[in-house]
């Protein structure tokens, strides 16, 4: 069983589903005062088999509670985890607090080393050339299908935010009508009425992303990385979500750790959740993680998951 002390972070449905795969069940314990907390410790730890205690509170436990909890855990061989380490170990993303008072978090968020960048570019060219070769027929078919269902430009060009916050032109197959933004900029949503039928198919199978291979070859994007976002949204998110601009410390990607773990974002909270995955990817980058993203991307496409 997982015992969660405090309610600073409220886990969403996706996270609870993940946790139930690792723990039989979990309970919340509100942190009000030392006396109340110690009573709950004694009752819970003595009556249930607890495998992990999570400190989910911005408040530091007082000395008496900390000592009592530590002694109980040693005696019963239970582990204690902070919310930061718990997120990385069990949810594979970085915890982002609602405020940005603690900048120690940023010490481990850094760009790729020269050797890592070299590895990334080798993968970019290898994956890009391979994908272009096997998808040529699909891309030609898509051009014809788009022309038939929604006459107009086949390739959609849009400025996106890249590495260090610099903008670049991103290329995609157009999946919406030409008047999609006549009423202003807004998030794409599931079953978006602005998307024509074949556009839905492209979005679910990620076919609409294929023209971005041109950006990969030019070095504006990587094959794998954080999703490139529009300046309109990044400007808003940087003001409301702590550390949001840290995702721009590396170049964006066609697919990424956030894309294969979280559904298509529709609001600020979705952007915050995806940022947690992006920062985990940047912080823990390795070729093993890179290959894991590739495998998960293939599974997403084959299962037609996504928006």
C-alpha angles and dihedrals in degrees: 000000000000117000113201114200110203134006102241092123118037111207116228126226094267092052094047089052090053093047093051088060089060102032129039090225142333137216134202120230114194113222106225105141142338097260093052092045095051091051091052091046091054094045098043100039093046097046102038138046102247118190099179139013116208121204101215100168134099088216118090114236112249117250096258093051093045092051093045092049092046093050093048092050094049091049093048096034094239125149131232123212134186118228090250096055092039092057093052096043100042108019099031095229138095120260113239116198121217090245130045102222095121111066094172085092090072096059093086097042107093141140127262121289117238091263093047090050090050090052090049093052093048088054091045094055095039094048094039097051092043093049093046090052097050096039101046093103092046091051092050091048090049092053091054093044093050091049090051098047100034115017114214138064113355096202117061115211121199136163112247133181114255138174116339089006094290115146125233136175111266120202125211138156107264110251099171134061119272091254095052093125100037088118095045138274116316139156119275109245137198110283089009109191091216090068117089119222099266088041088063090052092050093049094049093048094037091237089134088066095060097092087061086077085083089061089048092053090049091052096245091114140020126228087245127030144093114325112265108245133198119259089237090065100035090055090056096041094050089058095048108029119062115237093005093137090058089080087070092064086092132036117268124252142218089238131012151170091275094047094055095045105040132044123245110299120244104170147012095284090053089051090052092050093049090048089059089058093044092053091048089053093049094045096046101034116159136143088255090058090045092055091045090057090050093051093047090048091055090050091049091052095045092048090045091232122157133049 
